Amino acid sequence: MAVVDGLKSLISYWAGRPDDALHYARQGATYAPNQRGTVSVWLPGLEARAAALLGDEGAVRAANQRAEALRELVVPDDLDALGGLLTYPELKQLYYVVESEVLLGHGDTQLAARAEEAVRGFSNREQSHWAFGDLAGSQCNLALVRLYAEDLDGAAAAIRPVLDLSPGMRNNGIVRSAERVRDALGRNSMGTTPLAGELRTEIGMFEPSRPALPR
């Protein structure tokens, strides 16, 4: 039940319903208060990202601190053995933490280093927890951090691999992550530069794959 509510929270988050995402993340935690698998860490991670979309910095800090404390108590269980969405590795936790901070508009040197670490981790396709969606999300987060530091060239380099994804790999989460970069480009002081304009135009044409129904 904790995992099911976690999935509900994840779906709500990417559907742009942060209140629902926050509700399901917190509800999931109540089902298994003594759970020691990584789902116990995943739920506050989900809570932190949802709270960040709502601009609740205090809730973000509390949830991420709770996740860090629970990570120290993890004992892998049967769900972790199944893998995929049923396990929550430390690399994914780093990705979630960076994203929650980025959504709050933060982008200092320390966060930039953590964002780069997440991209490096997910760039290794040989590791068991690799996922192209998490890599793309991490690259978009890095682009945002660099934009906050007014490093437009660095931001462009970070998001380039995302924009080069084939249409079949452009899922809703990746498109939404790229759109956050486009929105930030419009608010950034460098938004009137030719490069910023080109990036906004390209991201605006970056649409998810929507296969037609069979004839």
N, C-alpha and C positions, 0 to 999 in steps of 0.2 A: 504493500500500500504506500510505503514511503517513496518507492521508485515511481509508482504510477502518478502520485502527486507531483513528483519532481518533473516527470515528463509533461504533465499539464502546465506546470510553471514554465518550462522551457518553450512549449508551443505558444503560450500566452505572451511570453517575452518577445518572441520574434514576430508575433502577430500585432505588436504595438499595444498590448493591453497590460501595462505594468502593474496596475492594481490587482488584477487577477493573478499575475505571475507572483507577486508578493504573497498573496493569500495562499496559493497552493504550496509555495515553498515552506511557509510557516506551518501550514496544516500537515504537510508531509512529515515534518519533524516531530509532531505530536504522536504519530503512530508507532514510532520505534525509538523511544527515549534512551533505550539501552543498546541500540544498534551500534556495532563497532566496525562494520564494513565501511567502505568509502562513501556509501550513500549518505552517511551521517555528515560527511564533509561537503558533499555536493549540495545538499539542501541549503545550508547557509551561504554557499557560493551563489546559488540561484537567487537567494534573498538579497544579497548585496547588489547584484546587477539590476534587479527589479527596483530596489530602493534608489539606485543611482539614476535610473530613468525618471524617477519621481523627484529627484533633487534632494533626497533626505540623506545628507552627509553623515549624520549621527548613526542612522540605521546601517549605512554602508560600513562604517568603521566597526560597529558592534558585530555585525554578521561576519566580516572578514576575520576579526579577532577570534570569534567563536570557531570559525572554520580552522584556523591555525591551531587552536587548542585541541580540537577534535582530531586533527591529523596526527598528533602525537599519540593518540590512543587507538589508532586504527589496527584492527585485526582482520585481514582479508577473509571474506566469507564466500559462500557458494555463488552469490551474484557476481562478486569480483572475478571468480574463476571463469564465469561465462564471458566476461569482457564486454567490449563495445560500449553501448550507452549504460550498461549496468555496472561499470566501474569508473572511478574518478581519479585518475593519476595526478601526481603532483604537478606535472607540466600543464595539465588542463586547469588546475587550481590557479597556477600563475597567470594563465590567460584570462581567467575570470576576474582575478584581482586587478590586473592591469585594465581590463575593460571597465570595471566599476569606477576606477579612478579617472579614466579618460572621459567617461560619461559625465562626471562631475566637472569636467573642464580642466583637470590637472595635467601638467606636462613638464615636471622638473627633470633634472638630470638623473636622479635616482629612478624615476619612473621610466625614463627613456631607456636606461640600462636593462630594466626588467622587461620592457617591451621587446627589446632586441634579443634578450635571452629566450623569450617565448617564441619568437620567429625562428631563431636558430634551432630550438628544440623540435618544432614541428616541421622544419625543413628536412629533417632526417627521415626519409621514407622507410628506412629499415627498422625503426623502433616500433614496438608493438602497438603503441597508442597513436600512431600517425593517422591524421584525418585531414583531407584537403580543405574541408570547411573550417576547421580550427586554424589551419595555417593561414587561410585567407583572412579570417577574422583577426588573427594576430598581426598580419601585415597592415590591415586597415587601422588597427589600434596604433601601430607604430607610426603610420602616416599622420594620424591625429596628434600624437605626442610631438612630432616634429613640426607640425603646423603651429601648435601652441608656442613652440620655440622660434617661430618665424623662419624655419628652415624649409622653404618651399621645394628646393631641389631634392632634399632628403625625403620629403613627403612624397614627391612624385616617384622617386626611386622605390619607396616602400610599397606603394600601391600598384606599380606597374605590373608585377606578376598576377595580381588579381584581375586587372583589366584585360590581361592576355588570356584569361581562362576561356575555354571553348564554351559556346552557349549551353551545352548539355550539363556543364558543371556550375552554372550560375543559379544556385538555389536561392530561396527567399532570404535566408540569413546572410548570405554573402552579398546579395544586392543591397540589403538594408545597411550592412556595414559600410559598403562603398558610398551609399547615400549620405551617411554621417560625415564622410570626408568631403563630399560635395557641399554639404551645408556649411561645414567649417570653412571651406574655401571662400564662400560668399561673405562670411563674417570677418575673415582675416584681413589684416591691413594690406596684405599683398594680393588681395582678391582682384584687383584691377589689372594685374600684370598679364601679359599674353599667355604665359604658362598656366596660370590659374584658370584663365578662361578656357583654354584647351582642355584642361582636366575636367572642369565642370561640364563641358559639352560631352566629353567622352563618357563620363560617369552617367550623364543623363540618358545616354543611349545604351547603357549597360542594363539590359533587362533579363529577368529570369527566363529559363527555358519553359515554355508552356506547350507540351506536345498536344496535338489535336487528338480528339477522340477517334477511335478506329471507324472507318467508313462502314 
